[in-house]
Amino acid sequence: MIAFIQALIDGVLVGGVYGVIAVGLSLVFGVLGIVNFAQAEFMMMGMYAAWFAWRYLGLDPLIGAVFSFLVGFGIGALAQRFLIQRVMNAPHVSQIFLTVGILIVMENAALLLFGADFRTVQTPYQTQSLQLGPFFVSVPYLAAFGMALVVSVALWLVMARTWIGRAIRATAQNAMAAGIFGVDAKRVYMVAFGLGTGLTAFGGGIILSYSSVSPTSGAQYVVLMFTVVVLGGLGSVMGAIIGGVAVGIIQSLSTLVMPIQVQNLALFVIFIALLTFRPQGLLGGASR
């Protein structure tokens, strides 16, 4: 029972971070209707931004994650304005090819600029843990989860209480009707895409506190990111958070009964079963 509860704690902490890096992908699809296959590369870019903030500015990666968000938002907004906007009404295959092309360009640009070496940060709490009775809580995981929780609440407040949040939700529901009421759909698309990539880059920044970064870091998380989004319901922001926690718990609990090298086996078995019986995900609405 102690091992079970310990694995449950670890799964919730890691899953909360999964939710943050996936919520941007869900937001982009929910507003623009585009599945961004380059989303994980924005996470990699956010990790590099946090690393450089730590290396040259002395910022803790949890603080440098704010810088990661700004970088991810800026580059994402520019990508939407000059690239994604051109295929908004194109066939889905064109959108897929474009985002996969962006993925390849970003990964190879990082390889060219930063090399293939793995880079890490050193923080005072990197190897620390809190003891709560018979349980141990990793301080880096707990800090990253806390930051993920803060940004999730901030996103909810922006979407629910601000004009831009209401404009994003209105455009996602009916862009033409929103335009009648003075909402500039193109600008909203650019902001929503930038917000989605910025959130994923922010997640990359907080992950750096207990992980390493290389040009291929995005490839390590891309499958998990899509799994989280589909489990929660493609296009559902809250579903991405819940899906992230679910994925973290499944991964952690599976290590109790099988080797860690195949921990994703149980995850994908559950994933396939859910797609079979509830293809719209946990919180997604049914659609054709």
KEKE-3310 file (N, C-alpha, C; in steps of 0.2 Angstrom, whole numbers, plus 5000, padded with zeros to 4 digits):
npx = (5004:5010:5019:5011:5004:5014:5018:5007:5007:5019:5015:5004:5011:5020:5011:5003:5012:5013:5000:5001:5010:5003:4991:4992:4993:4980:4972:4976:4971:4957:4953:4959:4957:4967:4979:4994:5009:5021:5021:5028:5041:5041:5041:5054:5061:5057:5064:5077:5077:5075:5086:5097:5093:5096:5110:5116:5109:5107:5095:5084:5077:5063:5059:5064:5056:5046:5052:5054:5040:5037:5046:5041:5028:5030:5037:5028:5017:5021:5024:5011:5005:5013:5014:5005:4993:4991:4986:4975:4962:4964:4966:4966:4978:4987:4989:4995:5007:5013:5015:5023:5034:5038:5042:5053:5061:5063:5069:5081:5087:5089:5099:5109:5112:5114:5121:5123:5124:5118:5111:5110:5104:5109:5103:5099:5090:5089:5092:5084:5072:5056:5050:5036:5030:5030:5032:5040:5043:5048:5057:5060:5050:5039:5040:5039:5026:5019:5021:5015:5002:4999:5000:4990:4978:4980:4978:4964:4958:4961:4954:4941:4939:4943:4943:4950:4950:4937:4935:4942:4936:4923:4927:4931:4919:4911:4917:4913:4901:4907:4915:4905:4902:4913:4925:4941:4945:4957:4967:4964:4966:4980:4984:4979:4986:4999:4998:4995:5007:5016:5012:5016:5030:5033:5030:5040:5051:5049:5050:5064:5070:5071:5076:5085:5090:5090:5092:5083:5074:5060:5055:5054:5043:5032:5023:5018:5012:5002:4994:4989:4981:4972:4966:4960:4952:4951:4954:4948:4952:4952:4951:4964:4972:4966:4968:4983:4986:4980:4988:5001:4998:4995:5007:5016:5010:5011:5024:5025:5021:5028:5043:5052:5056:5046:5035:5026:5018:5006:5000:4997:4989:4977:4974:4971:4960:4951:4949:4943:4930:4926:4929:4929:4936:4939:4933:4929:4918:4906:4908:4908)
npy = (4994:5006:5008:5009:5021:5030:5029:5034:5047:5052:5050:5060:5072:5072:5071:5083:5092:5086:5089:5103:5105:5099:5106:5117:5112:5107:5119:5125:5117:5117:5131:5135:5123:5115:5102:5103:5097:5101:5105:5099:5103:5116:5115:5110:5121:5130:5124:5126:5140:5142:5136:5145:5156:5152:5150:5162:5172:5168:5164:5154:5139:5137:5150:5156:5150:5158:5167:5158:5156:5168:5168:5157:5161:5173:5167:5158:5165:5173:5162:5158:5169:5171:5158:5147:5153:5154:5141:5139:5137:5127:5110:5096:5088:5097:5106:5097:5093:5105:5108:5097:5100:5112:5106:5099:5109:5116:5107:5104:5116:5119:5109:5113:5126:5124:5112:5094:5090:5085:5096:5102:5109:5116:5116:5122:5113:5102:5088:5086:5080:5079:5072:5064:5057:5040:5043:5050:5065:5072:5087:5095:5089:5093:5107:5110:5105:5114:5126:5122:5121:5134:5141:5135:5139:5153:5153:5149:5160:5170:5165:5165:5177:5188:5200:5196:5182:5179:5182:5173:5161:5164:5165:5152:5145:5150:5158:5167:5173:5179:5188:5197:5204:5212:5206:5202:5189:5184:5190:5185:5171:5172:5176:5165:5154:5158:5159:5145:5139:5146:5141:5128:5129:5135:5125:5117:5124:5122:5109:5107:5108:5096:5088:5085:5094:5093:5094:5084:5083:5086:5075:5065:5068:5070:5059:5056:5069:5070:5059:5062:5073:5067:5058:5066:5073:5080:5097:5101:5111:5109:5095:5092:5094:5086:5074:5074:5072:5059:5051:5053:5046:5033:5029:5029:5020:5009:5005:4997:4985:4981:4981:4997:5001:4997:5005:5012:5003:4999:5011:5014:5003:5005:5017:5014:5006:5016:5024:5015:5013:5026:5037:5051:5055:5059:5071:5077:5082:5073:5070:5071)
npz = (5000:5004:4994:4983:4986:4986:4972:4967:4971:4965:4951:4950:4952:4941:4931:4931:4925:4913:4908:4907:4896:4886:4885:4877:4864:4864:4865:4853:4843:4847:4844:4832:4824:4820:4820:4827:4823:4826:4839:4850:4848:4851:4865:4867:4862:4872:4883:4880:4880:4894:4899:4894:4900:4913:4912:4908:4914:4927:4931:4940:4933:4935:4936:4924:4915:4913:4904:4894:4890:4884:4873:4867:4864:4856:4844:4840:4837:4826:4818:4815:4809:4797:4792:4796:4794:4781:4777:4783:4778:4770:4763:4776:4774:4769:4780:4789:4783:4783:4796:4800:4793:4799:4811:4807:4803:4814:4823:4817:4815:4829:4831:4823:4829:4842:4844:4847:4860:4877:4888:4905:4920:4936:4952:4969:4975:4967:4970:4981:4993:5001:5016:5021:5033:5029:5016:5001:4993:4979:4977:4965:4957:4964:4964:4950:4948:4956:4949:4937:4941:4945:4932:4925:4932:4930:4916:4915:4921:4912:4901:4905:4911:4904:4890:4879:4881:4881:4867:4861:4864:4858:4845:4843:4844:4834:4821:4811:4817:4828:4821:4817:4828:4830:4832:4828:4818:4813:4820:4833:4830:4829:4841:4849:4844:4847:4861:4864:4860:4868:4881:4880:4878:4891:4899:4895:4900:4914:4915:4913:4925:4931:4921:4905:4891:4873:4855:4851:4861:4860:4853:4863:4870:4862:4858:4870:4873:4863:4867:4879:4876:4867:4876:4885:4877:4862:4859:4871:4885:4899:4898:4894:4905:4914:4907:4907:4921:4922:4913:4919:4931:4927:4921:4932:4941:4933:4934:4945:4943:4931:4921:4921:4908:4900:4903:4897:4890:4897:4897:4883:4880:4888:4882:4869:4872:4877:4865:4858:4864:4868:4858:4858:4869:4887:4891:4879:4866:4856:4839:4821)
capx = (5000:5014:5022:5005:5002:5020:5018:5001:5010:5023:5011:5000:5015:5022:5005:5001:5017:5011:4994:5003:5013:4998:4985:4993:4991:4973:4970:4977:4966:4950:4952:4961:4955:4973:4983:5001:5013:5027:5020:5033:5047:5041:5043:5061:5063:5056:5069:5083:5076:5076:5093:5101:5092:5100:5117:5119:5106:5107:5088:5081:5073:5056:5058:5066:5050:5042:5055:5052:5033:5038:5049:5037:5022:5032:5039:5022:5012:5024:5023:5004:5004:5016:5014:4999:4987:4990:4983:4969:4956:4967:4964:4970:4984:4992:4991:4999:5013:5016:5017:5028:5039:5040:5045:5059:5066:5065:5074:5088:5090:5092:5105:5114:5114:5116:5124:5119:5125:5113:5112:5106:5105:5111:5099:5100:5085:5089:5092:5081:5065:5052:5048:5030:5029:5033:5032:5045:5040:5053:5056:5059:5043:5034:5040:5036:5019:5016:5021:5010:4995:4998:4999:4983:4973:4980:4974:4957:4956:4962:4949:4935:4937:4946:4940:4953:4948:4930:4935:4945:4930:4918:4929:4932:4913:4908:4921:4909:4897:4911:4917:4899:4902:4919:4931:4946:4947:4964:4971:4963:4970:4987:4985:4978:4992:5005:4997:4996:5015:5019:5011:5020:5037:5033:5030:5047:5055:5049:5053:5071:5072:5073:5077:5090:5088:5094:5088:5078:5070:5053:5053:5053:5037:5027:5018:5014:5008:4996:4990:4986:4976:4966:4963:4956:4947:4954:4950:4946:4958:4952:4952:4971:4974:4964:4972:4989:4986:4979:4994:5006:4997:4995:5014:5019:5007:5013:5030:5024:5020:5032:5049:5051:5057:5040:5030:5021:5014:5000:4997:4994:4983:4972:4973:4967:4953:4947:4948:4938:4924:4925:4934:4930:4940:4935:4929:4927:4911:4905:4908:4909)
capy = (5000:5012:5009:5011:5028:5034:5029:5039:5054:5054:5051:5066:5077:5072:5072:5090:5095:5084:5093:5110:5105:5097:5111:5122:5108:5107:5125:5127:5113:5120:5137:5135:5117:5113:5098:5106:5092:5104:5108:5097:5107:5122:5113:5109:5128:5133:5121:5130:5147:5142:5135:5151:5161:5150:5150:5168:5177:5166:5163:5147:5137:5139:5158:5156:5147:5164:5169:5153:5157:5174:5166:5153:5165:5177:5163:5154:5170:5174:5156:5158:5175:5170:5151:5143:5157:5152:5135:5139:5134:5122:5103:5094:5086:5103:5108:5092:5094:5112:5108:5093:5104:5116:5102:5097:5115:5118:5102:5104:5123:5118:5105:5117:5131:5122:5105:5088:5088:5086:5101:5102:5115:5114:5120:5119:5108:5097:5081:5086:5078:5080:5066:5065:5050:5035:5045:5055:5070:5075:5094:5097:5088:5097:5114:5110:5104:5120:5131:5120:5123:5142:5143:5132:5144:5159:5152:5149:5166:5173:5163:5166:5184:5194:5201:5191:5175:5178:5183:5166:5156:5165:5163:5144:5142:5153:5164:5172:5177:5183:5194:5202:5208:5216:5202:5201:5182:5183:5192:5180:5165:5173:5176:5159:5150:5160:5157:5138:5137:5149:5137:5122:5132:5136:5118:5114:5127:5119:5102:5107:5108:5089:5084:5088:5097:5092:5096:5079:5082:5086:5068:5061:5070:5071:5054:5057:5075:5068:5054:5066:5077:5063:5055:5071:5076:5085:5103:5103:5113:5105:5088:5091:5094:5079:5068:5074:5068:5052:5048:5052:5041:5026:5028:5028:5014:5003:5003:4993:4978:4979:4985:5004:5002:4996:5008:5015:4998:4999:5017:5013:4998:5009:5022:5010:5004:5022:5026:5010:5014:5033:5040:5058:5056:5060:5077:5079:5081:5068:5074:5066)
capz = (5000:5004:4987:4979:4987:4983:4965:4965:4972:4959:4945:4950:4951:4934:4926:4931:4921:4906:4907:4905:4890:4881:4885:4872:4858:4864:4864:4846:4839:4849:4841:4825:4821:4817:4824:4826:4824:4829:4846:4855:4846:4855:4871:4866:4862:4879:4887:4878:4882:4901:4900:4892:4906:4919:4911:4907:4918:4933:4933:4941:4927:4936:4934:4917:4912:4911:4898:4889:4888:4880:4867:4863:4862:4850:4838:4838:4834:4820:4813:4813:4805:4791:4789:4797:4792:4774:4776:4788:4774:4765:4766:4782:4773:4768:4787:4792:4779:4785:4803:4801:4790:4804:4816:4805:4803:4821:4826:4813:4817:4836:4831:4820:4833:4849:4844:4849:4867:4882:4893:4911:4925:4943:4957:4976:4977:4962:4973:4988:4993:5007:5019:5024:5035:5025:5009:4999:4988:4975:4977:4959:4954:4968:4962:4944:4948:4958:4943:4932:4944:4944:4925:4924:4935:4926:4909:4916:4923:4906:4896:4908:4914:4900:4884:4874:4882:4878:4860:4859:4865:4853:4838:4842:4843:4827:4819:4807:4821:4832:4817:4816:4834:4830:4834:4822:4819:4811:4826:4838:4829:4830:4849:4852:4842:4851:4868:4864:4859:4874:4886:4879:4880:4898:4902:4894:4905:4921:4915:4913:4932:4933:4915:4901:4884:4867:4849:4850:4867:4858:4851:4869:4873:4857:4858:4877:4872:4859:4871:4884:4872:4865:4882:4888:4873:4858:4859:4878:4889:4905:4897:4893:4912:4917:4904:4909:4927:4921:4910:4924:4936:4924:4920:4938:4944:4929:4936:4951:4941:4925:4921:4919:4901:4896:4907:4892:4887:4900:4895:4877:4881:4891:4877:4863:4874:4877:4859:4855:4867:4869:4854:4859:4875:4893:4891:4872:4863:4851:4833:4816)
cpx = (5004:5017:5017:5004:5008:5020:5012:5003:5014:5020:5007:5005:5018:5017:5003:5006:5015:5005:4996:5006:5008:4992:4986:4991:4983:4969:4970:4972:4959:4949:4953:4959:4961:4977:4991:5006:5020:5027:5026:5040:5047:5042:5051:5064:5063:5062:5075:5083:5078:5083:5098:5099:5095:5107:5120:5115:5106:5100:5087:5077:5065:5054:5059:5061:5046:5045:5054:5045:5034:5041:5044:5031:5024:5033:5032:5017:5015:5023:5016:5003:5007:5015:5007:4993:4986:4987:4977:4963:4958:4965:4969:4977:4989:4994:4996:5006:5017:5019:5023:5034:5042:5044:5052:5064:5068:5070:5081:5091:5093:5099:5111:5117:5117:5120:5120:5120:5119:5115:5107:5108:5106:5107:5100:5096:5084:5088:5088:5074:5062:5050:5041:5028:5033:5034:5037:5042:5046:5052:5056:5053:5038:5034:5037:5029:5016:5016:5016:5003:4994:4996:4992:4978:4974:4977:4967:4955:4956:4956:4942:4933:4940:4943:4943:4951:4941:4930:4938:4940:4925:4921:4930:4925:4910:4912:4917:4904:4901:4913:4911:4899:4909:4925:4935:4948:4954:4969:4970:4966:4977:4989:4984:4983:4998:5004:4998:5004:5018:5018:5015:5027:5038:5034:5037:5052:5055:5051:5061:5074:5074:5075:5083:5087:5093:5089:5082:5073:5062:5051:5051:5046:5031:5022:5014:5009:5001:4991:4986:4980:4970:4962:4958:4951:4950:4950:4948:4952:4958:4953:4960:4974:4973:4968:4979:4990:4985:4985:4999:5005:4997:5003:5017:5016:5010:5019:5030:5024:5024:5038:5048:5052:5051:5034:5024:5016:5007:4996:4993:4989:4977:4969:4969:4960:4949:4945:4942:4931:4921:4930:4934:4934:4936:4930:4927:4920:4911:4905:4909:4916)
cpy = (5006:5013:5011:5019:5032:5034:5034:5046:5056:5055:5057:5072:5078:5074:5079:5093:5093:5088:5100:5110:5103:5102:5116:5119:5108:5113:5127:5123:5116:5126:5137:5129:5114:5108:5100:5100:5094:5106:5106:5101:5114:5121:5113:5117:5131:5130:5125:5137:5147:5141:5141:5156:5159:5151:5157:5174:5175:5164:5155:5145:5138:5146:5159:5154:5153:5167:5164:5154:5163:5172:5162:5156:5169:5173:5160:5159:5172:5168:5156:5163:5173:5163:5148:5147:5156:5146:5134:5135:5129:5115:5101:5092:5091:5105:5103:5092:5100:5111:5103:5096:5109:5112:5101:5103:5116:5114:5103:5111:5122:5114:5109:5123:5129:5115:5100:5086:5089:5092:5101:5108:5112:5119:5117:5114:5102:5089:5081:5083:5079:5074:5068:5058:5045:5037:5050:5059:5073:5083:5097:5096:5092:5104:5115:5109:5110:5125:5129:5122:5130:5144:5141:5137:5150:5158:5152:5156:5171:5171:5165:5173:5190:5194:5196:5184:5174:5178:5176:5161:5157:5163:5155:5142:5144:5159:5169:5176:5181:5189:5199:5207:5212:5212:5200:5194:5181:5185:5187:5174:5166:5173:5169:5154:5152:5158:5149:5136:5140:5144:5131:5124:5133:5130:5115:5118:5124:5112:5102:5107:5101:5085:5088:5090:5095:5094:5090:5078:5082:5079:5064:5062:5070:5066:5055:5064:5073:5063:5058:5070:5073:5060:5060:5074:5081:5091:5106:5105:5109:5098:5087:5090:5088:5073:5068:5070:5061:5048:5047:5047:5034:5024:5026:5021:5008:5000:4998:4986:4976:4983:4992:5005:5001:4999:5011:5010:4998:5006:5017:5008:5001:5014:5019:5008:5010:5024:5021:5012:5021:5037:5048:5060:5057:5065:5080:5078:5076:5072:5069:5065)
cpz = (5000:4997:4982:4979:4985:4976:4963:4966:4966:4953:4945:4949:4944:4929:4926:4926:4914:4904:4904:4898:4884:4881:4879:4865:4858:4862:4856:4842:4841:4845:4834:4821:4817:4822:4823:4828:4827:4836:4851:4854:4850:4862:4872:4866:4869:4884:4886:4881:4890:4903:4899:4898:4912:4918:4911:4911:4925:4936:4935:4935:4928:4935:4927:4913:4909:4904:4892:4886:4883:4873:4863:4860:4855:4844:4836:4835:4827:4815:4811:4808:4798:4788:4790:4794:4784:4772:4780:4784:4769:4768:4772:4780:4772:4775:4790:4789:4782:4792:4804:4798:4795:4809:4814:4805:4810:4824:4823:4815:4824:4835:4828:4825:4840:4849:4847:4856:4871:4887:4899:4915:4932:4948:4964:4978:4972:4965:4979:4987:5000:5010:5023:5027:5031:5018:5008:4993:4985:4975:4970:4956:4957:4965:4955:4944:4951:4953:4938:4935:4943:4937:4923:4926:4931:4919:4910:4918:4916:4901:4899:4910:4910:4894:4879:4875:4880:4870:4857:4859:4860:4846:4837:4841:4836:4825:4815:4812:4826:4828:4817:4822:4835:4832:4827:4822:4818:4817:4832:4837:4830:4837:4852:4850:4847:4859:4869:4864:4865:4880:4886:4881:4887:4901:4901:4899:4912:4921:4916:4920:4935:4927:4911:4894:4879:4861:4848:4856:4865:4856:4857:4872:4868:4857:4865:4876:4868:4863:4876:4881:4870:4871:4885:4884:4868:4857:4866:4882:4896:4904:4896:4900:4915:4914:4906:4916:4926:4918:4915:4929:4933:4923:4927:4941:4940:4931:4942:4949:4934:4925:4919:4912:4897:4900:4903:4889:4890:4898:4888:4876:4883:4885:4871:4865:4874:4870:4856:4858:4868:4865:4855:4865:4881:4893:4884:4870:4857:4844:4827:4814)
residu = (MET:ILE:ALA:PHE:ILE:GLN:ALA:LEU:ILE:ASP:GLY:VAL:LEU:VAL:GLY:GLY:VAL:TYR:GLY:VAL:ILE:ALA:VAL:GLY:LEU:SER:LEU:VAL:PHE:GLY:VAL:LEU:GLY:ILE:VAL:ASN:PHE:ALA:GLN:ALA:GLU:PHE:MET:MET:MET:GLY:MET:TYR:ALA:ALA:TRP:PHE:ALA:TRP:ARG:TYR:LEU:GLY:LEU:ASP:PRO:LEU:ILE:GLY:ALA:VAL:PHE:SER:PHE:LEU:VAL:GLY:PHE:GLY:ILE:GLY:ALA:LEU:ALA:GLN:ARG:PHE:LEU:ILE:GLN:ARG:VAL:MET:ASN:ALA:PRO:HIS:VAL:SER:GLN:ILE:PHE:LEU:THR:VAL:GLY:ILE:LEU:ILE:VAL:MET:GLU:ASN:ALA:ALA:LEU:LEU:LEU:PHE:GLY:ALA:ASP:PHE:ARG:THR:VAL:GLN:THR:PRO:TYR:GLN:THR:GLN:SER:LEU:GLN:LEU:GLY:PRO:PHE:PHE:VAL:SER:VAL:PRO:TYR:LEU:ALA:ALA:PHE:GLY:MET:ALA:LEU:VAL:VAL:SER:VAL:ALA:LEU:TRP:LEU:VAL:MET:ALA:ARG:THR:TRP:ILE:GLY:ARG:ALA:ILE:ARG:ALA:THR:ALA:GLN:ASN:ALA:MET:ALA:ALA:GLY:ILE:PHE:GLY:VAL:ASP:ALA:LYS:ARG:VAL:TYR:MET:VAL:ALA:PHE:GLY:LEU:GLY:THR:GLY:LEU:THR:ALA:PHE:GLY:GLY:GLY:ILE:ILE:LEU:SER:TYR:SER:SER:VAL:SER:PRO:THR:SER:GLY:ALA:GLN:TYR:VAL:VAL:LEU:MET:PHE:THR:VAL:VAL:VAL:LEU:GLY:GLY:LEU:GLY:SER:VAL:MET:GLY:ALA:ILE:ILE:GLY:GLY:VAL:ALA:VAL:GLY:ILE:ILE:GLN:SER:LEU:SER:THR:LEU:VAL:MET:PRO:ILE:GLN:VAL:GLN:ASN:LEU:ALA:LEU:PHE:VAL:ILE:PHE:ILE:ALA:LEU:LEU:THR:PHE:ARG:PRO:GLN:GLY:LEU:LEU:GLY:GLY:ALA:SER:ARG)
# end
